[in-house]
Amino acid sequence: MSTYHQILVPVDGSPVSEAALLEAIRFAHLTGARLRLVHVVDVLQHVSGFEPPASYANDILPRMRAAGEKMLAHGRQMALDQGVQADSVLIMEAPGRLCDQVAEQAAQVKADLIVVGSHGRRGIGRALLGSDAEQIVRYAPVPVLVVRAVGAPA
């Protein structure tokens, strides 16, 4: 088994993301690796077109940033509580797809492994919502460990 030094963990606050983080913490604890948590804020997710630009810039974006920072702080603390070194990065208003941002972060920190959660959606749910985990697997420059949601289809 090769030694892992840096593990990248994309987090989004969902239960499956937290399960992936817990698995990454266990893996890092066993191998002595550091964690880099990354959260990419999807600024278009909350745009309805009905809010005035000033409200969006002065209210919505700061709330999204604060929620992302809180999520990352929680994840770092979970790692530290288990004796695992961790840092994090919050990406706001990033161009491109999530998988591109994850691949770029993996390259920047010289990650040896990416650990990501997957909801395990199939059929129309996957077609409508896409699969971030699948795209990360396809475009990642390093191996990817996919952690399934509890009860996800095999």
Salt bridges, closest charged atoms under 4 A:
GLU18 OE1 - HIS74 NE2 3.70
GLU23 OE1 - ARG26 NH2 2.76
ASP59 OD1 - ARG63 NE 2.97
ASP87 OD2 - ARG34 NH2 3.74
ASP87 OD1 - ARG36 NE 2.86
ASP100 OD1 - ARG97 NH2 3.10
GLU134 OE1 - ARG126 NH2 2.05
GLU134 OE2 - ARG138 NH2 2.82
